[in-house]
Amino acid sequence: MITDLHTAAWVHTAFEYLGIGVGAWLWRRALRTQQLGGPLSDRNFAVVIGLLLGAAIGNKGVFLVERPDVALAIWRGQWLWPGQSIVGGLLGGLIGVELAKWATGQTRSTGDALVLPLVAGIAIGRVGCFLAGLHDDTYGLPTTLPWGVDLSDGVMRHPSPLYEIVFLAALGAGLWRTRERWAPVSGLQFKLFLAAYLLWRLLGDELKPVRQPYPFGLSGIQWVCLVALLFYAPLVWRAINRLPPKVHADTRLT
């Protein structure tokens, strides 16, 4: 496990950019496969801009919700560079894409092509989080379970980033194997992915330290996930109900 802060930062950043690169390559390939054109085609360019701007704003915004101490320090004039939040990036990117589609009069769904790229990109990034150990806020709480890991402080902890990698692998495999089941409703696969990831973070972050507790002892990110799910779950349910009768019946049996 990396104990030097400088080395941890470089390794973490390297895996972040590797995840972004692999995700972008997979997304470009998915667009071609689904005959949606390239990322810079006329109909996709506005979506790409909305995605990048929305993700960038949400990324930093939700981190500051998670760490109001950092937000307060910045407000007081201290120069700090905010960290990043995957939840914020996903939600901000979603809002940015929807605004871009509304501004350009597009109604087609664009999310399904992002599912596997997001799964791969986030999982690769979490490898960097794990290697960074205590220098990254994603490390787990102490545990007596046999698979606990020592992150260089002599305390056996939940390997939270590895839990997330396993979850993402299972979610990605499940959505891939059932992709034809969801295909009749464009965009449903992405909705299922996002709802599942938000639920995972709401529950799974219970195994991580809460640096700035909010009501009921939840972290800022957990509250963001909870509020997002309250708004997003009805959209997912309505999309599932638009499936053809036979497919809809199959989903209720599984």
C-alpha positions in Angstrom: 0.0 0.0 0.0 1.3 3.5 -0.9 2.2 5.5 2.2 3.8 8.6 0.5 1.3 11.3 -0.2 3.0 12.5 -3.4 3.3 9.0 -4.8 -0.3 8.2 -3.8 -1.6 11.4 -5.6 0.3 10.5 -8.8 -0.9 6.8 -8.8 -4.5 7.9 -8.0 -4.4 10.4 -10.8 -2.9 7.9 -13.3 -5.7 5.4 -12.7 -8.3 8.2 -12.9 -7.1 9.2 -16.4 -6.7 5.5 -17.4 -10.4 5.0 -16.4 -11.4 8.1 -18.3 -9.5 7.0 -21.4 -10.8 3.5 -21.4 -14.4 4.7 -20.8 -14.1 7.2 -23.6 -12.8 4.5 -26.0 -15.6 2.2 -25.0 -18.2 4.9 -25.4 -17.0 5.8 -28.9 -17.1 2.2 -29.8 -20.7 1.8 -28.4 -21.9 4.9 -30.4 -20.6 3.3 -33.6 -22.1 -0.1 -32.7 -25.5 1.4 -32.0 -25.2 3.5 -35.2 -25.5 6.8 -33.2 -22.5 8.4 -35.0 -19.2 9.5 -33.5 -18.9 11.7 -30.4 -18.2 14.8 -32.5 -21.0 14.2 -35.0 -23.5 17.0 -35.4 -26.1 15.4 -33.2 -23.7 14.2 -30.5 -21.5 17.3 -30.2 -24.0 19.2 -28.0 -24.5 16.2 -25.9 -20.8 15.8 -25.3 -20.5 19.4 -24.3 -23.4 19.1 -21.9 -22.0 15.9 -20.5 -18.5 17.4 -19.9 -19.7 20.7 -18.4 -22.4 19.1 -16.3 -20.1 16.4 -15.0 -17.3 18.9 -14.1 -19.7 21.2 -12.2 -21.5 18.3 -10.4 -18.1 16.6 -9.7 -16.9 19.5 -7.6 -20.3 20.6 -6.3 -21.2 17.3 -4.6 -17.7 17.1 -3.2 -18.2 20.4 -1.5 -21.5 19.1 -0.2 -19.6 16.2 1.2 -16.9 18.4 2.7 -18.5 21.7 3.8 -15.3 22.4 5.8 -13.5 22.7 2.4 -16.3 24.8 1.0 -16.1 27.1 4.0 -12.4 27.5 3.8 -12.6 28.4 0.1 -15.4 30.9 0.9 -13.1 32.5 3.5 -10.4 33.0 0.8 -8.2 30.0 1.4 -6.8 28.5 -1.8 -7.9 24.9 -2.0 -8.6 22.7 -5.0 -11.8 20.7 -4.3 -11.7 16.9 -4.7 -14.0 14.9 -6.9 -17.2 13.0 -6.5 -18.3 10.2 -8.9 -21.9 10.7 -7.8 -21.7 14.4 -8.6 -20.2 13.7 -12.0 -22.9 11.2 -12.9 -25.8 13.5 -11.8 -24.2 16.6 -13.2 -23.5 14.9 -16.5 -27.1 13.6 -16.6 -28.5 17.1 -16.1 -26.0 18.6 -18.6 -27.0 16.1 -21.2 -30.7 16.6 -20.7 -30.3 20.4 -20.9 -28.2 20.1 -24.1 -30.8 17.8 -25.7 -33.6 20.2 -24.7 -31.6 23.2 -26.2 -31.0 21.4 -29.5 -34.5 19.8 -29.8 -33.3 16.2 -29.4 -35.6 13.6 -27.9 -33.6 10.4 -28.5 -32.0 8.6 -25.5 -28.2 8.7 -25.4 -27.6 7.0 -22.1 -27.5 3.3 -22.9 -24.2 3.7 -24.8 -22.6 5.0 -21.6 -23.4 2.1 -19.3 -20.4 -0.2 -19.9 -17.9 2.7 -20.4 -19.0 4.0 -17.0 -18.8 0.6 -15.3 -15.2 0.1 -16.7 -14.1 3.7 -16.1 -15.3 3.9 -12.5 -13.9 0.4 -11.6 -10.5 1.3 -13.0 -10.5 4.6 -11.0 -11.3 2.7 -7.8 -8.1 0.7 -8.2 -6.3 4.0 -7.8 -8.4 4.8 -4.7 -7.5 1.5 -3.2 -3.8 1.9 -3.9 -3.8 5.4 -2.4 -5.0 3.9 0.9 -5.4 6.4 3.7 -4.6 9.3 1.4 -8.0 8.8 -0.3 -11.3 9.4 1.4 -12.8 6.1 0.1 -11.0 3.8 2.6 -13.2 1.7 4.9 -14.0 1.5 8.6 -12.2 -0.9 10.8 -13.3 -4.6 10.6 -12.6 -8.0 12.1 -13.6 -9.8 8.9 -10.9 -12.0 7.5 -10.6 -10.0 4.3 -9.8 -6.7 6.0 -6.8 -4.9 4.8 -4.1 -2.9 6.6 -3.6 0.4 4.9 -0.3 1.1 6.7 -1.7 2.2 10.0 -2.0 -1.2 11.7 -5.8 -1.2 11.5 -7.6 -3.9 9.5 -10.3 -2.1 7.4 -13.0 -2.8 4.9 -11.5 -2.6 1.4 -14.3 -0.3 0.3 -12.9 0.5 -3.2 -12.6 -3.3 -3.9 -16.2 -3.8 -2.8 -17.3 -1.2 -5.3 -15.3 -2.9 -8.1 -17.0 -6.2 -7.4 -20.4 -4.5 -7.3 -19.7 -2.7 -10.6 -18.5 -5.9 -12.2 -21.7 -7.7 -11.2 -23.9 -4.8 -12.2 -22.2 -4.5 -15.6 -22.4 -8.2 -16.3 -26.0 -8.3 -15.3 -27.0 -5.4 -17.5 -25.0 -6.8 -20.4 -26.6 -10.3 -20.1 -30.1 -8.8 -19.9 -29.6 -6.0 -22.5 -32.1 -7.3 -24.9 -34.7 -7.4 -22.2 -34.4 -3.6 -21.7 -33.7 -2.7 -25.3 -37.4 -2.0 -26.3 -37.3 1.1 -24.1 -34.3 3.3 -25.1 -32.5 4.7 -22.1 -33.8 2.1 -19.6 -30.5 0.4 -19.2 -28.8 3.6 -18.2 -31.6 4.4 -15.8 -31.2 1.0 -14.1 -27.4 1.5 -13.9 -27.7 5.0 -12.3 -30.4 4.0 -9.9 -28.4 0.9 -8.8 -25.2 2.9 -8.4 -27.0 5.6 -6.3 -28.5 2.9 -4.1 -25.1 1.2 -3.7 -23.5 4.5 -2.6 -26.3 5.2 -0.2 -25.9 1.8 1.5 -22.2 1.0 0.8 -20.9 4.3 2.1 -22.0 3.2 5.6 -18.6 1.3 5.6 -16.7 4.5 5.1 -15.8 7.2 7.6 -18.2 10.2 7.7 -16.0 13.3 7.9 -18.8 15.8 8.1 -22.0 14.2 9.4 -25.4 15.4 8.2 -28.8 14.5 9.8 -29.1 10.9 10.9 -25.4 10.5 10.7 -25.4 10.3 6.9 -22.7 11.8 4.8 -23.3 14.5 2.3 -23.0 12.1 -0.6 -25.4 9.7 1.0 -28.0 12.5 1.3 -27.4 13.5 -2.4 -28.0 9.8 -3.4 -31.1 9.6 -1.3 -32.7 12.8 -2.7 -31.6 11.8 -6.3 -33.3 8.4 -5.8 -36.5 9.9 -4.6 -36.7 11.9 -7.9 -35.2 9.3 -10.2 -36.8 6.0 -9.0 -40.3 7.0 -10.4 -38.7 7.7 -13.8 -37.1 4.2 -13.8 -40.4 2.6 -12.8 -42.3 4.4 -15.5 -39.7 3.3 -18.1 -40.0 -0.3 -16.9 -43.8 -0.1 -17.3 -43.3 0.9 -21.0 -41.8 -2.4 -21.7 -43.9 -4.7 -24.0 -46.2 -7.0 -22.0 -44.1 -10.2 -22.5 -40.9 -8.5 -21.5 -42.5 -6.7 -18.6 -43.9 -10.1 -17.3 -40.4 -11.6 -17.5 -38.9 -8.8 -15.3 -41.4 -9.5 -12.6 -40.5 -13.1 -12.4 -36.8 -12.6 -11.9 
